[in-house]
Amino acid sequence: MLKLRKVEKGHYFPDAFVVSFRYSPDTVEKIKRLRNRRYLPEERAWEIPANELVNLVGIFGEESIDIDSKYLRQIVRKEAGAAADTALEVRKRLEGIKPVIPFEFKTTPYPHQIEAFNIGYKSYDLLLCGCNQLSGLSGMNGLFTHGTLVRNTLSC
C-alpha cells in the first residue's frame, strides 16, 4: 500500500507529492517507471510532481494508494485535463488568430503571443511578461490598464 502526502513545495518539484511505502523491490521498480521522480533518502520516500499522479494511478491502481479516493480522483482528473491540449489542438486553436484591436507591433508576433495580447486586452488590469525556457527572456511584455494598452514591448 502506497501512502501519498501532498507537500506545498517539494525539494525537487514546486507542486509535489511524497510517496512512501514499505520497502519492496517490485514497488521500487514500478516507481522508477515514472518519468519524474526523486528519492528522498532522509524520508525513505519518493517525491513526484502532481502531473505524475495520473501515471502513478495507472501503474499501481487507485485501490493501492492510501489517500481519500475522492480527493485522488479529483487530482488525477485535474492533472489529466491540464495535459489534454496536444500540440495539434493548440495549433488549431491559434490558427488565424488576430489581435482584438488594431495594433502596430515592432516585430511580427507568434500566434501564442497574439493570444496573450488578446487575454491582456480583455483583462481589467494585467501585466504580461513572457519567458521562453529555451532561449531566455522572450515574448510579449505589456501593461494593460482598464482594457487599454499603456505600454508594450515584444521580443523574440
Buried (B, 14 or more C-beta within 10 A) or exposed (E): EBEBEEEEEBEBBEEBBBBBBEEEEEBEEBBEEBEEBBEBEEEEBBBBBBBBBBBBBEBBEEEBBBBEEEEBEEBBEEBEEEEEEEEEEEEEEBEEBEBBEEBEBEEEBBBBBBBBBBEBBEBEEBEBEBEEEEEEEBBBBBBBEEBEBEEBEBBB
